[in-house]
Amino acid sequence: MIENLVDFALNVGAGAIVLLCLFEGTRRLAAYGVHRKAVLMFALSAGVCALCGGFAYQKYADLKASLSASQRTPSPVQAAATLSRVASPEKRELLSQASARQKFKEFGTLAPYIDRNGQTRTFAPTQEDLAAREVVVAYYTRAENIARASFAETLLWLIAGVVAVFLGLAMSLDKPPRPEILDDALETSLNRSDIALTR
């Protein structure tokens, strides 16, 4: 999905130019041998391809790491230790409900909580809790989609770079005609045009 048309157009234009330079640099290196312009064109365009692919992979890795870190379940021992320090039953119930509400918002689980009488009850979410959970789910879904798109962009840069190099090598096999053949063909065409003009 294209979110910003100008950004998309600039990325497509820059990517096309980089891949064209990679193709042409490879073709020149293979056809004419090593010379400064071909090496410079190949090195710069290959470096830009690697840089763009590297940035896309870094974005993917960062998003995956943040998603995996934020979706871990907390240990129940921590919550029990926190509740045992609270003196009054009312505060214990409020703290237990807040912990169950937070677990529901983050993980979608209906956690038990301890009421004032010390009985264990299952947390019943309100409409506000459900709306907050939907926001969290939407965030995780969007972040996962962005991570997948970044990984696809990484693969796209890798595949496009390899294809550009192989096409450059394939096109270099088709050597240009020798200059004397070009001169003969030009002279023949000029003679024909002179004959046509004199008639």
N, C-alpha and C positions, 0 to 999 in steps of 0.2 A: 504494500500500500504506500502510495506516494503522499507524504505529509506536507512537504514543502517543494513546490514545483521548481523554484529557482535553484535550490540546493541540488535537486535531482538533475536538472539540466547541466549545471556546472560539473557535477560528478561524472555524468555520461560524457560530456565534452572532454574533460581532462583525461578520463580513462581511455577514450578512443585515441587521443593524441599520444598518450604514453604507450599504448599497445601498438600503434602504428610505428612509432619510433623504435620500439623493440623489434618489430618485424623487419623494418628497413635496416637497422643496425646489424641484425643477424644475417640478412641477405647480403649486405655489403661485405661483412667479414668473411662469409663463406665464398662469395664470388670473386672478390678482388684481393683477399688476404688482409693481413693486419695493417691498418693505417690509423692515424690519429683520430680522424673524424668518426670512423666506424666504431672504433673502440669506445670513444667518448659517448656516442649515441647509445650504444648497447649498454654500457655501464650505468649511465644515468637513468635510462628507461627501466632497466632491470632493478635498479635500486629503488625507484619510485614504486614499481610493482610490489616489491618486497615490503616497502614501508607501508603502503596502503593495506596490503594483506595482513601485515603485523599489527597495525592499529585495529583492524577489524577483529583479529583474534584476541587482542588484549581486551577489547570491549566485551567480547564473548566470555572470556575467562573471568573478568571482574564480575559480570552479571551472574554467571553461574555460581561463583564463590559467595556472592552476597545472598543469592536465593537459597543456597544450601545452608548458609549460616543462620538465616532468619527463619527457616522452616524446621529447625531442630526442636524437639520436645524438651521442656525443662524437667529436671528430675523431681519426683514427688517428695523426696526427702527434704529438699530445700523448703518447700511449702509447709510441711509438717513442723520443721524446726522453727520457722517464723511464727506459726500459729501458737506454738507452745510458750512463746515469750509474752504473748498478750494476756493481760490479767483479767479483764472483764469479759463476760460472755457476749455482750452486745458488740464490742469491738472485734472480738474473735469472729462473730458471724459476719460482720461487715467486711472484714479482711478476707475471710474465706469466700464470700460471695464475689468480692472484687477479683480475687485470684481465679475463680471459676469463670467469671465474665471475660477476663483477659485471655484465658485459655480458649474460650469459645471464639473470641474475635480473631485470635492468631491462628488457631489450629482447627477450629470447627468441631471440637469435641465437647460433649456435654459432660463436664466434670462434676464430681460430687462436691458439696460444701457442707460445713458443719453449722447447724443452727444454734440458737441460744440455749437450747436444752441439751446440746451435745449429740443430737441425732444427725446422722448423715442423710442428706437429701440431694437429689439431682438438680442441677441448675436448669431453670426454665428461662430461656432468653426472651427478652421483650422485642418489640418492633425496632427500637433503636439499636439493640444488639444485633439483630438480623441485618439492618442497614449497614452497620459498621463492618460486619463480616463480609457483606457483599463488596464493600469498598476494598477490603483487604484481598479478597479473591480476585477482583478486577485488577488490582495492582500486580499481584503475582502472575496472572495470566498475561498481562501486557509486558512485564519484564521477561517472561519466558519467550514470548513472541519476538521481542527485540533481540534476545540472546540467540535465538534460532536464525534470525535474519543476519546477525553479525557473523555467525558461523558460515552461513550460505555466502556472504560477501567474501569471506576469507577463501572459501573454496573457489569462488568465481575468479578472484584475482590469480589464484594459483593455476587454475585450468586455462584461463585466458592467456596468461604469460607463457605457459608451456606450448599452447597452440600457436601463439605468435612466433615463438622460436622455431618450432617445427615447420611452420609455413615459410618462414624466412629461409630456412635450410633447403626446403623443397624448391622454392623459387630461385635459389642461387644455382641450382643444377642447370637451369636453362640459361646458358651463357649468351651474352649478346653477340651479334654477328661481328666478324672481324671488320676493321675499318676499310680494307681494300674492297670487300664485297659491297659495303655501303657506297663507296665511291663509284664502283661499276654500276650499281643500280641507279644512283643519282645521275650519272652521266648518260645512261640509257634513256632514262625518263626525260632528261633535258633534250637529248637528240630527237626523241619522238615529238616533243612539244615544238621544237624548231621546225621539224618537217611539217607538222600540222599548221604552223603559222605561215610557212612559205606557200602553201597550197592555196 
